Amino acid sequence: MVIVTTRIERIAQMMAPILPIHHMGFLSDDDSWSLFKGHVFGMGRVEEKTELESIGRKIVKKCGGVPLAIKALGSLMSIKSSKNDWESVEKSQIWDSPIGKDSILPALRLSYHHLSPHLRQCFAFCCVFPKDHKLEMDKLIQLWIANGFIPFKEPSELYDLGVDIFNKLVWRSFFQDVKEEYPGYITCKMHDLMHDLAQSIMRHECVAVEFVKDVKVEGRIFHMFFGMFSSPNISLNEDLYKVRSLRSCLGAFDGEASRPFFFKQKYLRVLDIKHMGPEVPRSINNLKHLRYLDMSKSAIKVLPKSTTCLLNLQTLKLDECRSLCELPKGMKHMKNLMHLGITNCDSLTRMPEGMGQLSCLQSLSFFIAGKEKGYQISELKVLNLRNKLTIKELDNVKNSEEAKSANLIGKQNLYSLSLVWQSDNESHVPDHVEDVLDGLQPHSNLKELAINNYHGSKIPTWIQDSILCDLVQISLYCWERCEHLPPLGKLPFLKVLDITDWHAVKYIGNEFHGDGVISFPSLKEFRLHNMRDLE
């Protein structure tokens, strides 16, 4: 069975020979009031708010039975408790504005009108993305920060304020279909009507480019999105070439014909130019105001030293640049850098010197521990890192004191941590390896833990004593000298457990379950793999 939904009558008529048309009705007055009431009062007793009900029913009637409008206004009215506030909304002149061709419902305009200025700006900017585009929370927050939409705070507070703005827009129904696709990766979408609302506000400032030759530029364009269909070989039309006011350029394509256009935008704050060739153009140094640069999935081998001249840069994304083997030496001078994305940059063999001097850095995909000063794990000490972190080459950490100098126990915003030793060290166990793992104890807020290629025979005390009681997922790979599994059954929230290559384990006994009455109360997935000597 196929169901096609549309708000456009003409499309329905095109399908009519194949599919019968069913016109959806609007909500009845009683159902509309019920929906509105739930958003305004929640589980509270409505009887105590009887003086507001008559006004509320008038407001609901003006929503015309459209659920999105009712939900948006319900969220708005839930923070207005006085009769005067309710009457002000009910008598607003916005209700009398014509709907017009853009089909913007007055209820949605009213909800937008009552947002604080920075919430309005963050929402309206999102129309730069095409309809039905999946929006990533972290990326949105980085773009809002780069464009200066979030009121100035200390750099360490900006991300949290961005999360608060995102949640408020979700709660007010400006965003919907919120999903945590995997831990830490949150996405949402905008309803078509909300997208129309944002577009009506920003129609002269934001453009989503589908077919570049058809683009008509009206006024000063500040934000532009190029869809995936934009081929590297197509050239821009005359109207676009005249634009010099861009602040954001998203989804840009790296074509010879278009490259001069992007690098002449001297006011640019955001440049998203994935899939680049092996060389970064020198002209990128002209973009002095750049705060967000995404060159992910590019064939870059070396990031040139001149990149460190972009002193305003806050976000640098190089994820899946699999040929990248070197980051510039002077990266420690990029004092405003908050996010460095180098996920799956497998050719990188060392970090730039002095990463600890990047005092604003909050997000770092991985860190390679070195032996020399300026490259050691102690560079992580003062960094207030959040989300996910992988630390590689732990063979280079000499002792417990050096391990503790990373201050993992103080990084309360990390939810995922991976600790990795070299995999080819089976014949030689690094000195003090057991003390090193003991010194790498993370904060108790941690949700995911992975430890790979640990060649000690002792389980660290912080795992043995189940100190990380919030853990949801554990992966322990290649602990070849440990003869007994840790007492993981004590962990109350553990859902996923993966144990691989524990070749010294012969028996799994009661010590694994812990001494509680109920073991593994939350476990959903348990994998034992390649346990060579398990009897």
Secondary structure as UniProt FT lines:
FT   HELIX           9..15
FT   TURN            16..18
FT   HELIX           29..41
FT   TURN            42..43
FT   HELIX           46..49
FT   HELIX           50..62
FT   TURN            63..65
FT   HELIX           67..77
FT   TURN            78..79
FT   HELIX           83..90
FT   HELIX           93..96
FT   TURN            100..103
FT   HELIX           106..113
FT   HELIX           117..125
FT   HELIX           126..128
FT   TURN            131..132
FT   STRAND          135..136
FT   HELIX           137..146
FT   TURN            147..148
FT   HELIX           155..171
FT   TURN            172..173
FT   STRAND          176..182
FT   TURN            183..184
FT   STRAND          185..189
FT   HELIX           192..202
FT   TURN            203..205
FT   STRAND          206..209
FT   HELIX           212..214
FT   STRAND          223..226
FT   TURN            228..229
FT   TURN            232..233
FT   HELIX           238..241
FT   STRAND          248..250
FT   TURN            256..258
FT   HELIX           259..263
FT   TURN            266..267
FT   STRAND          270..272
FT   HELIX           282..286
FT   TURN            288..289
FT   STRAND          292..294
FT   TURN            296..297
FT   HELIX           305..309
FT   TURN            311..312
FT   STRAND          315..317
FT   TURN            319..320
FT   TURN            322..323
FT   HELIX           329..333
FT   TURN            335..336
FT   STRAND          339..341
FT   TURN            343..344
FT   TURN            346..347
FT   TURN            353..354
FT   HELIX           355..357
FT   TURN            359..360
FT   STRAND          363..364
FT   STRAND          366..368
FT   TURN            373..375
FT   HELIX           377..380
FT   TURN            381..382
FT   STRAND          387..392
FT   HELIX           394..396
FT   HELIX           400..404
FT   TURN            405..406
FT   HELIX           408..410
FT   TURN            412..413
FT   STRAND          414..420
FT   TURN            423..424
FT   TURN            426..427
FT   TURN            431..432
FT   HELIX           433..439
FT   TURN            444..445
FT   STRAND          448..452
FT   HELIX           461..464
FT   TURN            465..466
FT   TURN            469..470
FT   STRAND          473..477
FT   TURN            480..481
FT   HELIX           488..490
FT   TURN            492..493
FT   STRAND          496..500
FT   TURN            503..504
FT   HELIX           510..513
FT   TURN            521..522
FT   STRAND          525..529
FT   TURN            532..533
//
